[in-house]
């Protein structure tokens, strides 16, 4: 299952690494890719064996820093 999320707060490649790691740790996630937009919302694509809820994604992002899921 493929899902796409818009996430704010990513400013550099280090942010991409943090977000990728946080989402990759969620159960069922196979791959995470990020199209970085340091001046706006970055596009995060997740391939997983199950649907991820917005709340689950936001919780994982919040643990890594000041990242917010646009809903």
Secondary structure, DSSP 4 states (H G I P E B T S, - for coil): -EEEEEEE---SHHHHHHHHHHHHTSTTEEEEEEE--TTSPEEEEEEESSPPPHHHHHHHHHHHSS-EEE-
